Amino acid sequence: QVQLVESGGGLVQPGDSLRLSCAVSGSSFSTVAMAWYRQAPGKQRELVARISALRRTTYADSVAGRFTISRDNGANTMALQMSRLQPEDTAVYYCNRGEGSWYTWGQGTQVTVSS
């Protein structure tokens, strides 16, 4: 069974940076497109960034130019470097597949941007 473990969240001020990590176990990680999602209170989960097996990346308009997704296939990990954070980025961030059926969701990592 695939396990997803997100980490790196926290409380930051507007304009700060944060790096999230996702550890994936139990899957053929290197051949699967992966993605970061987020869910703010009272809102639906949304796609934030996606990286293909060949490392092609796409971003939601709201984070393009501020967030960078990356992956380390040797370590079965994925990262999301977030910069110039804004209060609207406050959410629980999750990692999961970027295509096909989702794995069982992890617990996510909370990111709170507040002054």
Solvent accessible surface area in square Angstrom, and as a share of the most:
residue,aa,sasa,rsa
1,Q,184,0.82
2,V,23,0.13
3,Q,116,0.51
4,L,11,0.05
5,V,85,0.49
6,E,7,0.03
7,S,55,0.36
8,G,38,0.36
9,G,30,0.29
10,G,29,0.28
11,L,131,0.65
12,V,20,0.11
13,Q,109,0.48
14,P,60,0.38
15,G,51,0.49
16,D,59,0.31
17,S,61,0.39
18,L,33,0.17
19,R,131,0.48
20,L,0,0.00
21,S,46,0.30
22,C,1,0.00
23,A,48,0.37
24,V,7,0.04
25,S,55,0.35
26,G,60,0.58
27,S,29,0.19
28,S,77,0.50
29,F,3,0.01
30,S,52,0.33
31,T,94,0.55
32,V,15,0.09
33,A,2,0.02
34,M,1,0.00
35,A,0,0.00
36,W,0,0.00
37,Y,17,0.07
38,R,17,0.06
39,Q,65,0.29
40,A,24,0.18
41,P,117,0.73
42,G,93,0.89
43,K,139,0.59
44,Q,162,0.72
45,R,80,0.29
46,E,78,0.35
47,L,79,0.39
48,V,1,0.00
49,A,1,0.00
50,R,61,0.22
51,I,4,0.02
52,S,18,0.12
53,A,32,0.25
54,L,140,0.69
55,R,124,0.45
56,R,176,0.64
57,T,57,0.33
58,T,78,0.46
59,Y,66,0.25
60,A,28,0.22
61,D,142,0.74
62,S,65,0.42
63,V,1,0.00
64,A,56,0.44
65,G,65,0.62
66,R,21,0.08
67,F,6,0.02
68,T,75,0.44
69,I,5,0.03
70,S,43,0.28
71,R,16,0.06
72,D,72,0.37
73,N,37,0.19
74,G,80,0.77
75,A,57,0.44
76,N,44,0.23
77,T,45,0.26
78,M,3,0.01
79,A,9,0.07
80,L,0,0.00
81,Q,61,0.27
82,M,0,0.00
83,S,31,0.20
84,R,136,0.50
85,L,2,0.01
86,Q,68,0.30
87,P,71,0.45
88,E,121,0.54
89,D,1,0.01
90,T,32,0.18
91,A,1,0.01
92,V,38,0.22
93,Y,0,0.00
94,Y,28,0.11
95,C,0,0.00
96,N,0,0.00
97,R,57,0.21
98,G,17,0.16
99,E,79,0.35
100,G,66,0.64
101,S,89,0.58
102,W,140,0.49
103,Y,35,0.13
104,T,95,0.55
105,W,63,0.22
106,G,19,0.18
107,Q,155,0.69
108,G,10,0.09
109,T,14,0.08
110,Q,87,0.39
111,V,0,0.00
112,T,41,0.24
113,V,5,0.03
114,S,56,0.36
115,S,127,0.82
